[in-house]
Amino acid sequence: MVSYEEKMLEKGDIDQAAMVRNINIAFSSILFDQSSILLGKTREWELLRGVYNNRLNKITNDKDDFQLMGPLLRGIEKQICTKRCEEVINLEKKKGIGKDTIKIY
C-alpha cells in the first residue's frame, strides 16, 4: 500500500494518496491492537490464524475508500473464512461428526 501511495504522489493525485494513507493508518491500528482472543498477541496474529476482524470492513465505509480497498478486504475475508470452514469440515469428517451427530442442549 505504501508503494501505491507513492505512485499516486508521483502522478500528482494528492487526494488518492491521502485516501490510501488514511486506509493504511486505519488498517495498521486495527492489526496492532491487542487481541481479545489470543491473549498477549495482536490482532495481526488473529488474522494470521484465520480470525477475520469485522472492524476491517468499517475501514471502507466511505464510497471512495470502498472502491479502492473493498475488493481487497472482501478477498481476504473470503479466503480466511473459506479456508477455516474447509479445515473444520475436514476435522469433523475425521472425527465422524456430522449434522446428525450434533446435539443442541
N, C-alpha and C positions, 0 to 999 in steps of 0.2 A: 504494500500500500504506500510506503514511503516513496518508492521509485515512481509510482503512479502520480503521486503528489508533485514530485519533481518534474515529471513530464508535463503536467498541467501548467506549472510555473514557467517552464521553458516556452510553452506555447503562448503564454500570456493570459491564460484562463485562470485568473485570480480567484473567482468565485468557486469554480470547480475544485481548485486546490484547497481552498478553505474548507469546503464541504468534506473532502477526503481527510483533511487534518482533524476535523471535529469527529468524524467517524472513528478514526484511529484512536483518538483520546478516549472516546466512549468505550470502544472495544477493549482497549488496554485496561481501563479502570475496572471493567467487569472481570476480565481474566485474572487480574492480580488482587481481587478481593479475597478475603478468607472464605474457604469453603465451609458450608454448614453440614455437608455430607461427609467429606473426607477431612477429619479433624487434623489440624496442623498443616494443611495443604491449601493451595489457592484454587480458584475456580478454573484455572488453566488445567490443573490436574483432573478436575471433573470432566472437562471437555476431552482431554486425552484418554480418559477411562470410559468415554461414551455417555456421559451425562450432559445433555443439552440444557443450557440455561435460557429460559424464556426471556430474560432481560435482553438477550441479544436481538430479539425481534423488535424491541422498543427502540433500538438504535435507528431503525428505518421507518419510523412513523411519518416523517416528512416525505412528501411525494418525490421530491428530487433525490433525497437520500435513498429512498426505496429503489428508484430506477438504477442508482449506482450500485448499491450493496445488497438489495433484496435477493436477487438470484443467487448470489454467493452464500448468504446466510441460509437460505432455504435449501441449498445443495448440501451444506454442512449438516443441517438438521436431518435431512433425508438420509444421508449416508450414515450418520450416527444411529438414528432410530432404526433404520433397516438392518444394519449390522447387529445391533443389540437384540432386536426381535429374532433374527435368524439364529443367533447364538442361544437364546433362551429356548427356542423351539427345539434345537438340536439337543440341548441338555435335558429337556423334558422327555424327548424320544428315548434317549439313552437310559433314563430312569423309569421309563414306562408310564410316564404321566401324560394323560390326555384329557380331553373335555369330560369324558365320562368318569374319570377318577378324581376330579376336583370336587371337594365338598365345601360348601359355604356354611359357616356356623353362625 
